[in-house]
């Protein structure tokens, strides 16, 4: 298959759906977690849950980097943004993430110089163009975006750009999956493995999940046929009593990952001993910080960020949704006080957040009676 339309073929979708229905054990309740926020978006957008047997439940995981960003990290970044002669830059989704004193957009309205960028190189260019200002990149994302941050820092070093620094919030997918599996109140039968992250890390890291936890993992693409085929592969593994790593997205994901990207990450970053995740708490070895060799471009060093944990708003039940304990619509604030236009919790901010995806593709349709 070469084109998007082939992955949305109604006849193929129907056939795979029928095969899933035929192979499931009607007496068993399956719980599969899609780790990636992009998968969550596609599941709601294409209504894939409606094509599955009632005894297959899709659990929405912590694969949206904006959603897992804790309030304390947002507050730390915005405290830097309000300092004199600082240009604070971030990706679009970050601009609406609420901290204790507002979102980046709200602080911009109050006079802070906060700008949206489309890539880390955009932030570096701002530093070059404004040599008398300190330009901060509020870097965010899983292994998918960390290589571009690493390469930008290497570029800043090579050009000796002294007024550029990075506030790193890059997180790692594997510790988050392990934290979910170690949670005593969580039952997951298998994982739909993240597609974008896997293009960087490859398939081999997931073998620890299959070997140590006995849970099957199928790395998936993002189209309807990708996801349905991945679910079918998980069902087949469970029927056969297997727990293996399978790569449905082999047209994009190499088994060894992206060697150049991994090399750049290793040169620039090292693993933090602990990092806080919204809804999951502190997870050991789950995030990246700049190596000491790049300390002069580390915003946490330059601005002496103390850090600290801040309790999430009790209004939105983001933590329960992130862990798969609640569905988005089961949060008491969903669609009322918390909407994409006025988000209380981070899961309503990004299009890949479970709450925003459910709101746009299920809630609004139900409200309209469709």
Secondary structure, DSSP 8 states (H G I E B T S, - for coil): --SGGGGG-HHHHHHHHHHHHHHS-TT--EEEEEEEHHHHHHHHHTTGGGGS-TTEEEEEEEE-TTTT--HHHHHHHHHHHTSTTEEEEE-GGGGG--BTTB-HHHHHHTT--EEE-SSHHHHHHHHHH-TTSEEEEEEEESHHHHHHHHHHHHHHHHHT-TTEEEEEEEB-HHHHHHHHHH-TT----EEEE-HHHHHHH-SGGGHHHHHHH--EEEE--SSHHHHHHHHHHHHHHHHHT---EEETTTTT--TT--HHHHHHHHHHEEE-SEEEETTTEEEET-BEEE-GGGGGGBHHHHTT---------SSS-HHHHHTTSS-GGGSTTBTTTB-SSS-SSGGGTSTTSHHHHHIIIIIHHHHTT-
